[in-house]
Each structure stands twice: as C-alpha cells, then as structure tokens.
C-alpha cells in the first residue's frame, strides 16, 4: 500500500523468513505458519511523528495527506461500535498451536473486515510457489 513502505517491507521480510523456514524445516517435522492479522486497535504507531511540512507534503500530489487520512480512517474504524477485538488474534494463535503437527496451514488470516484481498493474494502466491518448487524438483515441500 502507498505511504507505508517501511512498515510493509518489515512485514515482507518476516514473511519471507518464515516461508523459507517452513520449507527448510518441513523435512524435520517442524511446522512454521504465518499469522496475518488484519487491522486491530492497538497502540502501535501512537508515538510515531508525522511530518508538519505541508509544503513538502503537497509535492506528493495525490498522496499529500494520504498517511494522515489512512491513520484517521483506521482510528475511526477502531473507535466505532463493534470494532475488531485483538483477542481474536490471540485466539487464532492458540488454535494454531493446538493444531496437530503436520496439519498447520502456511498462513492463518485473522481479519474481522473479511476483505477478500489477502485471501486472493495468498491463493495466487501459493499457486506460483507450488509451481516454482515443482520446477526445482522440490514439489514435496509445497502445501
């Protein structure tokens, strides 16, 4: 997503490491799953500074004010009645830990918004990754 590049890069790095570990450790009987929480109200980012140089922000065209707008929309959704409960993420992790070894999925989506994008990306990624592994003679590592 625009305006959250550094945040997204750290998530991608952790996902790449977890996915590689999933393949590397599968022959040893060790499961690695990625938990993908959606947007939940937390204190994350509460201490993050936002730029105050409006002239510089205006130079970003359609993205001027995009981060502030994104943060405001998230806060409004999290402050609204029926906001998602972060306990759902903890419950999903407990369920994952309690899943028998060898049956844990590569990814666990925990998203109260039920948006379809993450699922679609996961499905496309799994299909391509399966093809890559098969082309390398490592199809047995694919889920």
C-alpha positions in Angstrom: 0.0 0.0 0.0 1.2 3.5 -0.6 2.7 5.6 2.3 3.5 2.6 4.5 6.6 1.3 2.6 8.9 0.8 5.6 6.2 -1.0 7.6 5.3 -3.2 4.6 9.0 -4.0 4.0 9.4 -5.3 7.5 6.3 -7.5 7.2 7.6 -8.9 3.9 11.0 -9.6 5.4 9.4 -11.6 8.2 7.1 -13.4 5.8 10.0 -14.4 3.6 12.0 -15.7 6.5 9.0 -17.7 7.9 8.2 -19.1 4.5 11.8 -20.2 3.9 11.9 -21.8 7.4 8.6 -23.6 6.6 10.3 -25.3 3.6 13.7 -25.8 5.3 12.2 -27.3 8.5 9.4 -29.3 7.0 11.6 -32.4 6.4 12.4 -32.2 10.2 8.8 -32.3 11.1 8.7 -28.7 12.3 5.8 -26.5 11.2 6.0 -22.8 10.5 2.9 -20.8 10.0 2.4 -17.1 9.3 -0.4 -15.3 11.2 -1.8 -12.5 9.2 -3.9 -10.2 11.4 -6.0 -7.6 9.8 -6.4 -4.1 11.3 -7.0 -4.3 15.0 -7.0 -1.4 17.5 -3.6 -1.3 19.3 -1.2 1.4 20.5 1.0 0.7 17.5 2.1 4.0 15.9 0.7 6.2 18.7 4.2 7.6 19.3 5.0 8.0 15.6 5.7 11.5 14.4 4.0 12.9 11.3 5.6 15.4 9.1 4.5 19.0 9.7 6.0 20.5 6.5 2.8 21.0 4.4 4.7 22.5 1.5 6.8 19.3 1.2 3.7 17.1 1.6 1.9 19.0 -1.2 4.7 17.9 -3.5 3.4 14.3 -3.3 0.3 15.1 -5.4 -2.5 12.6 -4.7 -0.5 11.2 -1.8 -0.3 14.5 0.0 -2.0 13.8 3.3 -2.6 10.1 2.5 -0.8 8.8 5.6 -2.8 11.1 7.9 -6.0 10.2 6.1 -5.2 6.5 6.4 -4.5 6.8 10.1 -7.7 8.8 10.7 -9.8 6.2 8.9 -8.2 3.4 10.9 -8.7 5.3 14.2 -12.4 6.0 13.3 -13.0 2.3 12.5 -11.2 1.2 15.7 -13.2 3.7 17.8 -16.6 2.7 16.3 -19.0 0.4 18.0 -18.3 -3.2 17.1 -14.6 -2.5 16.4 -12.5 -5.7 15.9 -11.2 -7.2 19.1 -7.5 -8.0 19.2 -8.3 -11.1 21.3 -9.3 -12.7 18.0 -5.6 -12.7 17.0 -4.5 -14.3 20.3 -7.3 -16.9 20.0 -6.1 -17.8 16.4 -2.6 -18.3 17.7 -3.8 -20.6 20.4 -5.8 -22.6 17.9 -2.8 -22.8 15.6 -0.6 -24.1 18.5 -3.2 -26.6 19.4 -3.5 -27.9 15.8 -1.8 -31.2 15.4 1.8 -31.2 14.0 1.8 -31.6 10.2 -1.7 -30.1 9.9 -0.9 -26.4 10.5 -1.6 -24.2 7.4 1.1 -22.0 5.9 -1.0 -18.9 6.6 -3.7 -18.0 9.1 -5.8 -14.9 8.2 -7.4 -13.2 11.2 -9.3 -10.3 9.8 -12.6 -9.0 11.2 -13.2 -7.0 8.0 -13.4 -10.1 5.8 -11.8 -8.2 2.9 -11.1 -10.6 0.0 -7.7 -9.2 -1.0 -5.4 -11.0 1.4 -7.0 -14.4 0.6 -6.7 -13.8 -3.1 -3.1 -12.8 -2.8 -2.4 -15.9 -0.6 -4.1 -18.2 -3.1 -2.1 -16.7 -6.1 1.1 -16.8 -4.1 0.6 -20.5 -3.1 -0.1 -21.5 -6.7 3.0 -19.8 -8.0 5.2 -21.0 -5.2 4.0 -24.6 -5.8 5.0 -24.2 -9.5 8.4 -22.8 -8.5 9.1 -25.6 -6.0 8.0 -28.3 -8.5 10.3 -26.8 -11.2 13.2 -27.1 -8.7 12.3 -30.7 -8.0 11.1 -29.8 -4.5 7.4 -30.2 -5.1 7.1 -32.3 -1.9 7.7 -29.1 0.1 4.6 -27.4 -1.4 1.4 -27.2 0.7 
